Amino acid sequence: MKPAGVEQRPPASRRRRSSAGHVRLDGYDGVVPSRTICRWTALGLAYTGLMLAGPATNALAGTTPVALGKWKATTSTRQTFEFKIVQHGPKASCGTTTSARCFYALSYPTIPDPCPNGQSGGGVFGVPNGFVNQRGIFSYKQGSPNSNEYMQFRVVLSGSKGTGTLRSTSPEELGVESAPVCDSGMIKFTAHHL
């Protein structure tokens, strides 16, 4: 107990004098921010950062990384071809579909098209150009597998490696109606960044 007439004051650890000489009980002296103010400021900045970075982080989180530049592919028939992956933009536009990356063929493999009568057709496979989607896939088809002129190309890229398939059909004799169709079958290939 304190004697009568003596003013009760908070403990010294809770007393602060402001620059004007007033005693404050919240621990804030007007010059150095209190821990509470620092904590709320840090939380506010962290929340703001997450709100601003959220959409960008979500968009990039689903994108498979693919090395830009020159690549070399080798088919299961021991043929090679090269292509390049470039960033989509004003200098490299790969069609009307918006994509982060473009695929450009630099050379073409020669593939066989075995025919039903034992002869072999085939020739240079025209690797198409196009866009690589967010999952690192570029896929192209022309015609249907049962038609005389069918072409299929698909590559899956991730980092500096890739795998894919290609297939082509062509008539055995051009200009002959209902000529047997020569089919390369599904040819696999692997690719790596140079």
Number of C-alpha atoms within 10 A of each C-alpha: 3 7 6 6 6 7 7 7 9 9 8 8 8 13 17 17 14 14 10 8 9 11 15 15 16 11 18 19 19 13 8 10 12 13 11 12 12 12 12 11 12 12 12 12 12 12 12 12 11 12 11 11 11 11 11 10 11 10 10 11 11 10 14 15 15 22 19 17 14 16 20 18 21 18 20 12 13 11 13 17 19 20 19 19 21 21 18 18 13 6 8 14 18 21 12 8 10 14 17 17 24 23 23 18 17 14 14 18 19 16 21 21 22 19 19 12 10 8 10 15 19 19 13 11 18 14 21 17 18 21 26 25 19 18 14 19 19 21 18 15 15 12 12 12 16 10 13 20 16 16 22 19 21 18 20 19 23 16 13 15 17 20 18 21 18 22 21 26 26 22 21 23 13 10 8 9 8 11 13 15 21 25 25 20 16 14 16 17 21 18 22 18 20 13
